[in-house]
Amino acid sequence: MVQVYCRCTSGHYFIGKYCPIDGWSSSASKELTEAVERLTAAGRAISLTDLRSAGVSEDAMKRTIMIEFGASDSAFEAISPEGYVVKGEWKPLRYLDEHFK
């Protein structure tokens, strides 16, 4: 099972137009959600290539991750990481630059 997530400016990743953790939304999250809905309705598998082909902008793609779950019971709608390991170094979210917000 593949899920597509958008990153909000607080560093959360979520499915849908609005972050369920803080309510954040943008044209990128709306664009991504609409493309996933179109692809799913057409019965197409979802991949990053398919999202680009469906017209998702590069700005939206920069906020996109996909996770393939081994079982639908393991899938979640949102995640709130504390930080990321970047170039081998742990970085709490508050110390990351605009590429991660």
Number of C-alpha atoms within 10 A of each C-alpha: 13 15 18 21 22 29 26 23 17 16 20 22 23 24 20 21 19 17 23 16 14 11 9 15 17 15 11 22 25 15 18 28 19 16 20 23 13 14 16 12 9 9 9 11 12 17 15 14 9 15 21 15 11 15 11 20 14 11 10 19 18 13 20 20 14 13 12 11 13 10 9 11 8 8 14 12 13 17 16 12 12 11 15 15 9 9 7 7 8 11 14 12 16 12 10 14 8 7 8 18 14
